[in-house]
């Protein structure tokens, strides 16, 4: 039994909720990946924290200034902790597991 050629190219849902052809869906996925790949580690941490809180940059911009400042401070502290933790890691250390 042979699978019809169109079966491998079924439409995929887009972010808008509408279905798009495979070439447009692949393009959107590639664009999203490239945007993520171009982000600095600090930008990734910021995005992850906002996502965990259910917020986007636009939502953050529209918040009460005191609440926004608290969230910004949390982001700064998290980034600082991650940087310090990565500096504490020792690389190239030899461990003799036979001893």
N, C-alpha and C positions, 0 to 999 in steps of 0.2 A: 504494500500500500504506500502510495506516494503522498507526501504532504503538499498541499497547494502552496505555490510561492508566496501568495499574499498572506498566508497564515503567520509567517515570520515577521511581517511588517504591520502588525496591528497598531491601531492608533493608541496613543498614551494620553492620560489626562495631564493637562497643563496646570500651572499654578492658579490660573483663573477659573479652573473647574471645567473648562471646555476641552474637548478632545482635539488633538493636533496630530498631524502625520508624523511618522518616525523621524524624518529629517529635521523637523522643527523641534521635536522633543529632544533629540540628540543635541541640537544646537543650544537649547536652553540649559541642558545638563552640563555641556562643555563650558558655557558662559558662567554658570554658577560655580563650577569647579575652579575655573581660572580666577574668579573673584576671590575665592577662599585661598587659593594658592598664593596670591599676591599679598595677602594680609600679613602683617607683622605678628609675632607671638602676642604682643600686648593687645593688638586689635582682636585677635582670636579669643583671648581671655575676656575682653570686654563684651564681645558678641555672645559668648557662652553664658556669662553672668546675666546679661539682659534677657537672653532666651529662657534661662532658668526662672527668671522673674516674670516671664510672659510679656516682656516689653521689647519694643523696637526703638531705634534711635529717635524716630519721630515722636513716639509716645513719651520718651524721656524728655525731649525738648518741651513738651506741653505740660509737664508736671509742675506742681508747686515748687518754687525755688528751694525751699528748705529740704523737701523730700528729694529733689534732684541732687542737691549737694550731698546728702547722706548716701545716695546710691553712687555718686561719683567717687566719694571717699572710700566706699567699700571696694569699688573697682580698683582704685589706686593701691589700696592695701593688699588686695589679692595679687595684683601684678608684682608688687614689691616682694611679697612672700615667695612667689614663684621664682623670681630672679635670684633671691637669696638662696633658695633651696637648690637651684641649678648650679650656683657657684660653690656650694658646699660639697657637691658630688665629686668624688675622687675618680679620676679616670686613669687607666694604665697601671693600676695597682695589681701586683702579682699575688695570688693567694695559693698556697700549697695545700691542696685538699687531701693529700696523702698523709699528712702528719697526724 
